[in-house]
Amino acid sequence: MFGSFADAPDGFSEELQEIMIGAGVEYWYNDLFAVRAGYFYENANKGNRKYFTAGLGLRYQVFGVDFAYLLPQQQNHPLQETLRISLHFDIDSRPTESIGEESDLN
């Protein structure tokens, strides 16, 4: 693992070019609906991927679905109009008690 920090042919300056940056924000409403936005950056010498993302998520009990749309910064980019879809099934989900219900453990 640590050997990969010194494997670039042009030394440390090339190692810094290999750093990719991704950041995002997410807002949940009632643990049911999510809105997301993000950004990804990669150096021009190492792939030049730069794009924004926008997404939505829905959860209902143990099921969920997420949608994400990529918005590249340059025209005619191979990732333009990319839509990503994820399906979720939470097999470890435990029902939560509503406010005012008494637990059977009392």
GIHUWO-V597445 format. One record per backbone hydrogen bond with DSSP energy under -0.5 kcal/mol. NH is the residue of the N-H (numbers start at 1). CO is the residue of the C=O. Records with the same first field share a line. If there is no record, write none. Layout:
NH=CO / CO
This chain:
4=1
5=2
6=3
7=4
11=8
14=11
15=11
16=12
17=13
18=14 / 15
19=16
21=41
23=39
25=37
27=35
29=33
30=28
32=29
33=29
34=57
35=27
36=55
37=25
38=53
39=23
40=51
41=21
42=49
43=17
46=43
47=44
48=43
50=48
51=40
52=71
53=38
54=69
55=36
56=67
57=34
58=65
59=32
60=63
63=60
64=88
65=58
66=86
67=56
68=84
69=54
70=82
71=52
73=50
77=74
80=77
81=70
82=79
84=68
86=66
88=64
90=62
91=89
93=90
101=98
106=103
